[in-house]
């Protein structure tokens, strides 16, 4: 079962949140869930809440799990002129937590969603109980990275004739791939929609470029050091977060824990869902009260 929850984010932007499991029948503290702890899942740039469906379903056995379509993504509003800054992404999540009664919440974030998670945890420790950071660097990525990312987006052969073509290009034919990644193709197939001329992204690549522009030029170590709660740093063995940097992030975090998932690329929870669960589940069991 899937349940959509409409919520207003910062500056009145309409956001869509999702529960991918039967909602609890007992109401209590924390909205719905009879006092169970809450988990809010935050996708990365170009992602959507549906990417967390598998994770959300196993989390729902012990927690109230909610996945958010962040502004500009999925079914949430895409304001033509933004803003798509770090401040509004963090403010949106803060607003969602408060309006859905999720605090104190565990934040699980992938890539850009992980940065949003630790920035909020640093600013509002009262709202965040634990944190999972997946495949997000604390170092500045730099101007060259932004130019390369822009060129990569422009290289997409849109429109795609079929979803099979989407999966093949992102999973096999993309020149940036070192080896085939079928799960990557599946990941991008979920963010395409059929138009009159074929399959195109559901998001604006221009807006995604603007969103990325707001965090690639700066390092985020100082905010990471301000995270007081238990925090798990997860990297895919073949992902974009290197081992040395991930371990330094764990050292900087006051309560940091390190984990890596073998045979996984950047999209860890898609590449190796069982390996992902195998590192996240025990961390949550240790970090959260029964």
PyMOL commands that set and color helices and strands:
alter all, ss='L'
color gray80, all
select helices_A, chain A and resi 10-12+49-59+86-99+112-123+143-154+163-173+182-189+205-213+221-225+243-252+268-271+273-287
alter helices_A, ss='H'
color red, helices_A
select strands_A, chain A and resi 3-8+14-19+38-42+64-69+105-110+128-134+192-195+198-201+230-236+256-261
alter strands_A, ss='S'
color yellow, strands_A
deselect
rebuild
show_as cartoon
